[in-house]
Amino acid sequence: MKKVKEVHGEKYEEFMMKKLVAIPGNICESDLGIDPLTANHIANNVHVIVNSAATTNFDERYDVALSVNTKGPSHLLSFVKTCKNVCLFLHISTAYVNDGRVGKIEETALVPMLDIENEMKLVSSLQENQHSNQKMKQLGLQRAKIHGWKSCYTFTKAMGEMKITSMIGDIPIVILRPTIIESTYKDPFPGQLPGLFVDPQVIADVVPVDMVVNAAIAAMAKHGISGIPNINVYQIGSSMVNPVTLGNIVDYTYEHFKCNPLLDSKGDEISISKTKYFSSIGDFSHYITTEITKESGLMEALINNVKPSLYTKLDRHCKKRVQFFIQMAKTYETFGFFKGR
């Protein structure tokens, strides 16, 4: 079958503009933030509903992540059940809802095994006490680790799947679990993206975004036509057929910029060095603290006996940068040490 763009040629954009209608809404609200008239029109006319809404911020506030990643899908599925002609609900999740699992992971739906309502009540009680931004972020990480996940993102996405599983009725549901989505392979044009506190032997399971879209379209066609009311799960990745380690990617990047160096503002080549790997957050923290302290000029300032106010300013800036890198390392630990495939 020809691509839609090939079929319509020069009139492709005109055709697409007739098909695309932007409607403001809010997945965090039970009525999706859509006015009743528009909601009724959608309910009477749509055949397939795809949910790709999510907060992918790995350092998100727990209340925000719960509202978007966990409650959001259930709000949308509730609306789907009011649609007269709908034949499929497709939810885009993440392969990392399997956070912590090792080896080959089966394509099975997550069974509700957490008291999600309790998590929501906990957040509501803390919101009333006006918890700070940082405390809400820390809470998300704490709750995730208590229940066996390593990040607020993967934890709330997993609970979103559980909410969907608990609501299954007579509508076919497809859950797509992409791994690390990177730039396009072909459509609409090739692109690039870059990434540490990792195990270099871990498989870097990346998949181009256009391949994820193609998988979604194929799943819609298959299960939308069949009309069988069950849940089908598809994990979209590359690790089983085309495995590449994180170490490979870092080495390829190093070799590329060694052969094709970037230039600084003066036109001089920017030198790069081999990447160091750390298996513990303690070793990484010590390394990054030492490197940033050297780079900041803090030691020179101490030796040269600079003004206390200047030293304090440098020290504060240095600690802030160290904290940032350590927090990022902890946040992305899930992906740097994930052994599932």
C-alpha positions, 0 to 999 in steps of 0.5 A, a space after each residue: 500500500 502506498 503512503 498517504 503522501 505518495 497518493 496525494 502528492 502536492 495536495 498532501 498538506 491540503 488533505 491532512 489539514 482537512 483531517 486534523 482538528 486541534 481541540 483544547 483539553 486537559 487529560 488531568 480532568 475527569 471530563 478531559 476539559 472538553 466542552 459538552 458539545 464537542 465531547 458529544 460530537 467526538 463520541 458520536 464520530 470517532 473509531 479509534 482513540 490513541 493516548 500518547 499524553 504523558 509527562 516524560 520529565 524523569 524528575 517530575 513532581 509526584 502530584 503532577 506525574 500521578 495526575 498525568 501518567 496515572 489518572 490521565 489514561 483512566 479519564 480517557 478510557 472512561 470517555 472512550 466507553 461513551 463513544 458509540 462507534 469506537 473500535 479500539 483504545 490504544 495507550 502508549 506506555 513505556 517498556 520501563 514499566 518493567 523496571 527492575 526485571 531481568 532477561 526476556 520480558 513477556 508482553 503481558 498486561 500489568 495486573 493491578 497490585 498497588 493501592 493506587 487510590 492510597 497514593 492519590 490520597 497521600 498526594 492530596 493530603 500533602 498538597 493541602 500542606 503546600 509541600 515544596 516543589 523539591 519535596 514533591 519530587 523527592 516523594 515521587 522517587 521515595 514512593 517508587 523505590 518503596 514499591 520496586 521502581 527506580 523513578 517516578 516516571 516509570 512508577 506512575 506509567 506502570 500505575 497508569 497501565 494498572 488503571 487501564 487493566 482494571 477498567 477493561 470492558 467490551 472495548 479492544 485495548 492495545 498497550 504499546 511499550 516503546 523503549 528509548 525513543 530516538 529521532 526518526 529513521 526515515 519519516 519525515 526525515 532522518 535526525 539525531 539525538 545524544 547521553 552517564 552513570 551507567 553499565 557500559 555492557 547494558 543494552 541501549 534499547 533505542 527505537 526510532 520514533 517513526 518505527 513506533 508510529 508504524 507499530 501503532 498504525 499496524 496495531 490499530 489496523 489489526 485489533 480495530 478490525 478484529 473487535 475482540 475485547 481484550 488487552 494486547 501488549 506490544 513492546 517496541 524495541 531493538 534489543 532482541 534483534 539488533 542489540 547495541 550496548 551503551 558502551 558501544 554508543 559512547 565509543 562511536 560518539 568518541 570516535 566520531 568527534 575525534 575524527 570530526 572535532 567541534 570548534 570553540 568560539 576562537 576556532 580551535 578544536 575542542 579536545 575530548 577524552 575517553 568516558 569513565 564508567 562508574 558502578 556505584 553512585 558513591 564513586 560517581 559522586 566523588 569523581 564529579 565533585 573532584 572534577 567540578 571543583 577543579 574546573 570551578 577554580 575553587 582550590 585556586 581561590 582558596 590558595 590565593 586567599 580571595 575575599 570570603 564573599 567570592 569564595 562563598 559564591 564559588 563554593 555555592 555554585 560548585 555544590 549546586 552543579 555537583 548536586 545537579 549531576 548527582 541528581 541526574 545520575 540517580 534519575 536516569 539509573 533505571 536506563 543505565 542499568 536496566 537488564 530486561 529485554 
